[in-house]
Amino acid sequence: MKHENYDLYFPDQPVVDLYLPIWANLPAFRAKPAFVWAEDDPARTPVSSTLTYEQLNTSVQNISTQLLQLQLQKGDTVVILCPPGLELVEIIFACQRAGLIAVPVVPPHPSFATHNNHHHHLVRVLSQTKPKAAIANRNYVNALRAHTSSTNNSHGLPGLLRKIKWISTDELKGVTVKSNDISRYNGCNAHDVYLIQYTSGATSVPKPVLVTAGAAAHNVRVARKAYDLHPNSVIVSWLPMYHDCGLMFLLLTIVSGATCVLTSPAGFLNRPRLWLELISDHRATCTPVPSFTLPLVVRRGGVSEGTSSITLGTLKNLIIINEPIYKDSIEGFVKVFGPFGLNPTCVSPSYGLAENCTFVSTSWRLLCSSSGENDIINFPIFKNLLPSAKLDSSSSSSSSMEEEEIEILIVDEETHEPVSDGVEGEIWVSSPSNAAGYLDHPSLTREIFNARLRNKAAAPCFVRTGDTGVVVGEERYLYVTGRISDIIKLSGGREVHPHFIETAAYSTTCGRNTLRPGCIAAFGISGDGGSVAVVAELQGRRRGGSGAAAVEVKVLREVCEGIKVAVMDAERVSVGLVILVESGSLPKTSSGKIQRWAAKYRFERGGGADFNVVMKMAFESKHSTRNYLPLISSSL
């Protein structure tokens, strides 16, 4: 592998944690902020705290030493149940330095209500990873102990909680260790599993991915080069810090010697303007966000509110994740925030997945060179989607990316043969960033992580992403078109990606004024001859409360009917059922992705009863797209 470091005297390190003491011992970096935590206070003014490179390195050394003195050994698994913040950052890096396998998990409320998704996920994590210990703050540990002592149940969650050693973060900060001698590093080696990262759950129940320290280091080095990050870079992130992109940017900050300003997903969702303020106040150069962020901020960003000014001219990378990436949403964002200094060339459509640590590719540099400085219209598009990579034009169906040793193929999922350009297929990725497999899933690991092309046994192994893509044009841009498991099979053998239906449903005038963007799920109705259901969240109708003033039934009828007509006109797909639900009803991942599979499961289990239904309208086709009989039930 070629080395892309900016200083020839600063060689690549085999694991990310080895970069930290190097930066911490450089005079120019000792007092430099590595991470800044911004908390939104009631006055709507961010309040921040800081960890410098020297402070972080010292804290990581102290905590890692203390962990190994608490009956833990290198290779043991530790669940991290800390809330978002600088303490979580310290614990994650300390586990790597101690040689432990970290499992960061969103801590569920200590009441452990059975309807809480985080509660179910914790049961899954404790059952599958069988940790030796769990780390949480003192109040959380005390609440756990009170919960387990209040029940005699030895099964389920109480039994799992009793089996592991609980470590308070207060116990880990009482020792001071002065040694920063990296020549005596005893932490994770490159081939050691250092992280169990759960998939997001967007397409199925979250699965535990085994990530080696070397794969993670390779992944963030490739991302650093792709986004041109360096010690002068300032990153702003509100993404969940427990997996995928949110976790990768913690590592990416250290490898780049950059500064990362963090806040919580809840803080952003409660007040989206917070994100804009942090970019402006800290003169951020890079920020990763899910694709739904842009229309959300356009609608709720509160540009005219607040006392601080918004200035986005410093951004070099507006990294868009959560494919597919629509041109319209990006154009709308650029149009609104162009007057605030946003340069369209900072838009960085990107692609990644947990099975490849996170990062796979971006089309940022390529789009910068192909578009005018202030003209996003020149971006190449396919079915209104932006590309996430440009593949090697010297090969008929792959991207060799020789410097990073990455190969991307579009493959027929049935025959395992590369498809021609212009033909949709499954995206396969071969890279040193490939994870080691799924924990305790040997058959699935062989199927997903050890895929080989047909009749090419000597070729490298690939990760089957489960995502579909197509390569288009002479420049061979790669467009991520959807997910195989989400594809809706229609009558006559036709197939359609649900996001096209969801986009058409929202595009109506009534839809834009009434529905929440990015909060629509389309799926096939089992056993109904290829009929499609659309579930959409309404604006201003909050789950568990009265919400805004009731929307007239007449308007809701128009929304349902408009969805059916719009989907037929745009996609030639007949919608058999529209369900309008309260805000927050649809199941989503921690980063805001719609879980269509879970929405379909809820529908099939209860016919929509689990959705906090406001209105449900079924349609009976009469040979015409506009002749149907609405059957209405309403809670209004």
Secondary structure, 3 states (H helix, E strand, C coil): CCCCCCCCCCCCCCCHHHHHHHHHCCCCCCCCEEEEEEEECCCCCEEEEEEEHHHHHHHHHHHHHHHHCCCCCCCCEEEECCCCCHHHHHHHHHHHHHCCEEEECCCCCCCCCCCCHHHHHHHHHHHHHCCCEEEECHHHHHHHHHHHHCCCCCCHHHHHHHHCEEEEHHHHHCCCCCCCCHHHCCCCCCCCEEEEEECCCCCCCCCEEEEEHHHHHHHHHHHHHHHCCCCCCEEEECCCCCCHHHHHHHHHHHHHCCEEEECCHHHHHHCCHHHHHHHHHCCCCEEEEECCHHHHHHHHCCCCCCCCCCCCCCCCEEEEECCCCEHHHHHHHHHHHHHHCCCHHHEEEEEECHHHCCEEEECHHHHHHHCECCEHHHCCCECCECCCEECCCCCCCEECCHHHCCEEEEECCCCCCECCCCCCEEEEEECCCCCCEECCCHHHHHHHHCECCCCCCCCCCEEEEEEEEEEECCCCEEEEEEEHHHCEECHHHCEECHHHHHHHHHCCHHHHHHEEEEEEEEEECCCCCCCEEEEEEEEEEECCCCCCCCCCHHHHHHHHHHHHHHHHHHHCCCEEEEEEEEECCCCECCCCCECHHHHHHHHHHHCCHHHCEEEEEECCECCCCCCECCEEEECC
